[in-house]
Amino acid sequence: MDEKTEELRELFVDVAGTDTVTADQSADRGTLAALADLDDETVTKRVRAVVEAMAETFTFEADLTIEERVELVQLFYEGVDDDAIADALDTDAETVFLARLELHLFRASDTDASIEWDQLRERFRETDDDETLASELAIDSDTIVRYRRVFEARQQARRVSHRYRSTFRDVIPDAELADRLTKEATEDGLEEAAADIETDVSF
């Protein structure tokens, strides 16, 4: 492990409280009061540590720098939409969308579809032929590809127990926002886990 990687690991451990992304999500994350005491520079440094940890673990394809991704994360948690983030980063909304998924940051609108998301998710699991799916479901092929990206990003996030998304929340000094996002993430995870159990278990 080189010096940069070791420094990155130490920063991530400091933020996440563990050096593994599969640690128990119920572990103590510190108080919201402690978050409020963090200055902007410290918050940015810690967000950067998480982004860099993700860059070490996953392949980033969206054309944004690490610094731009850090800004994206902070704007996302301020409630800024993709179009406005794109303006702030001098890029397009599609690039922001792709980078956001790569950072495991999801919006409720990501799964808004003309059919039930559970049904679409199951079809994605059954086939990787998006052209056939588009024809079968009467959905534009570009839209199917977009939903596929959401599906794959959510699967990737679930495989690491939404660890990075949770860690981003650990350094957000806005307690009300942190509470709301924690509730959304929990409900999202429980809903999909329950659906998986129903799919995998036969009686």
ChimeraX attribute file (.defattr): number of C-alpha atoms within 10 A of each C-alpha:
attribute: neighborCount
match mode: 1-to-1
recipient: residues
	/A:1	7
	/A:2	7
	/A:3	8
	/A:4	9
	/A:5	13
	/A:6	11
	/A:7	13
	/A:8	18
	/A:9	20
	/A:10	16
	/A:11	21
	/A:12	24
	/A:13	15
	/A:14	13
	/A:15	21
	/A:16	25
	/A:17	17
	/A:18	15
	/A:19	14
	/A:20	13
	/A:21	15
	/A:22	12
	/A:23	14
	/A:24	11
	/A:25	13
	/A:26	6
	/A:27	10
	/A:28	9
	/A:29	17
	/A:30	11
	/A:31	10
	/A:32	17
	/A:33	11
	/A:34	12
	/A:35	18
	/A:36	13
	/A:37	10
	/A:38	14
	/A:39	10
	/A:40	10
	/A:41	9
	/A:42	12
	/A:43	19
	/A:44	18
	/A:45	15
	/A:46	22
	/A:47	28
	/A:48	23
	/A:49	24
	/A:50	24
	/A:51	22
	/A:52	21
	/A:53	17
	/A:54	16
	/A:55	14
	/A:56	12
	/A:57	9
	/A:58	12
	/A:59	9
	/A:60	17
	/A:61	10
	/A:62	16
	/A:63	13
	/A:64	17
	/A:65	10
	/A:66	15
	/A:67	14
	/A:68	18
	/A:69	23
	/A:70	22
	/A:71	17
	/A:72	24
	/A:73	24
	/A:74	19
	/A:75	16
	/A:76	18
	/A:77	17
	/A:78	12
	/A:79	10
	/A:80	14
	/A:81	15
	/A:82	20
	/A:83	15
	/A:84	16
	/A:85	23
	/A:86	18
	/A:87	12
	/A:88	14
	/A:89	16
	/A:90	10
	/A:91	15
	/A:92	15
	/A:93	17
	/A:94	14
	/A:95	16
	/A:96	25
	/A:97	24
	/A:98	21
	/A:99	21
	/A:100	20
	/A:101	23
	/A:102	26
	/A:103	24
	/A:104	23
	/A:105	21
	/A:106	19
	/A:107	15
	/A:108	8
	/A:109	7
	/A:110	15
	/A:111	18
	/A:112	11
	/A:113	13
	/A:114	10
	/A:115	11
	/A:116	10
	/A:117	15
	/A:118	14
	/A:119	9
	/A:120	20
	/A:121	17
	/A:122	14
	/A:123	15
	/A:124	18
	/A:125	11
	/A:126	9
	/A:127	10
	/A:128	11
	/A:129	10
	/A:130	18
	/A:131	14
	/A:132	12
	/A:133	19
	/A:134	16
	/A:135	12
	/A:136	9
	/A:137	14
	/A:138	11
	/A:139	15
	/A:140	14
	/A:141	16
	/A:142	12
	/A:143	13
	/A:144	21
	/A:145	15
	/A:146	16
	/A:147	20
	/A:148	18
	/A:149	17
	/A:150	22
	/A:151	21
	/A:152	16
	/A:153	20
	/A:154	20
	/A:155	15
	/A:156	16
	/A:157	20
	/A:158	15
	/A:159	12
	/A:160	14
	/A:161	17
	/A:162	21
	/A:163	20
	/A:164	22
	/A:165	20
	/A:166	18
	/A:167	20
	/A:168	25
	/A:169	22
	/A:170	23
	/A:171	25
	/A:172	21
	/A:173	19
	/A:174	15
	/A:175	16
	/A:176	11
	/A:177	15
	/A:178	19
	/A:179	12
	/A:180	10
	/A:181	16
	/A:182	15
	/A:183	11
	/A:184	15
	/A:185	15
	/A:186	11
	/A:187	12
	/A:188	13
	/A:189	16
	/A:190	12
	/A:191	12
	/A:192	16
	/A:193	13
	/A:194	11
	/A:195	13
	/A:196	13
	/A:197	10
	/A:198	10
	/A:199	10
	/A:200	8
	/A:201	7
	/A:202	6
	/A:203	2
